[in-house]
């Protein structure tokens, strides 16, 4: 399992983040992102995942994060500040299973050697 | 730049409100088997002389190509709105052909379906760039905290586009729209059964209010 700090993620472009995540997950790693991804990055990650699915090799990812927080403040909107992503866990679909999830907690089961 | 962009968006939003845009291209989104095609067919049945947009099936990823119907006029709240309806393939983060074999498909059929399903997810994502709003269809019997729901909602919020949550399958005994409302309280929700058509008039009123 790799825990990736928010500082590292901040220095990376969207494509670099997506590539990093997919490479690790395809190698069987569970990735925990301290600050998560933006909603646009998440959708691009799903898109790229779909292009890399291969029968009997890689069936996709399990990705879990919390629903977004409420909208930013008036000042955030004025200055064009967007909300940061929230902590996110991503893993191979055949190894990471979400057991339960709510607003405050994500429970997952990790299996080794599926 | 942030201030100018924000000002432009606010101005655009106010102009839309003042002149009440009466045409909208809306996408039906949601996980596989949430009832998107059943809902699209219900809307067309009610407002487009009984046409249908696609075939619904218990096997996931039955819809693997986006289907579009233009010029569907819905009358509600004393006014009318013309919709372009896009029924999108179910969004997913994984596609495993073995899942289809459990429904009786052969291995070859399952692998073909899986390939087409991945293409369908990409197509659904591409459509997000070309819509005026989204009907996010959820199965009321299922856990609403799926990443697909979180991602679609997050995207609509980031694009500042209207979103209406449709809590579907209310005809089933274990349906729990309250769970959906608790998960996403910041968004309007209408509970329906697309299969039976129950509460569908409330959905049309909400569509007119949200996208009109």
Interface residues (C-beta under 8 A of the other chain):
Chain A: X38 X39 X40 X42 X43 X46 X47 X49 X50 X51 X53 X55 X59 X60 X61 X62 X63 X64 X65 X66 X67 X68 X70 X71 X77 X78 X79 X80 X81 X82 X93 X94 X100 X101 X102 X103
Chain B: X1 X2 X3 X5 X6 X91 X92 X93 X94 X95 X96 X97 X111 X114 X118 X119 X121 X122 X125 X128 X143 X145 X147 X150 X151 X153 X154 X155 X157 X158 X182 X183 X184 X186
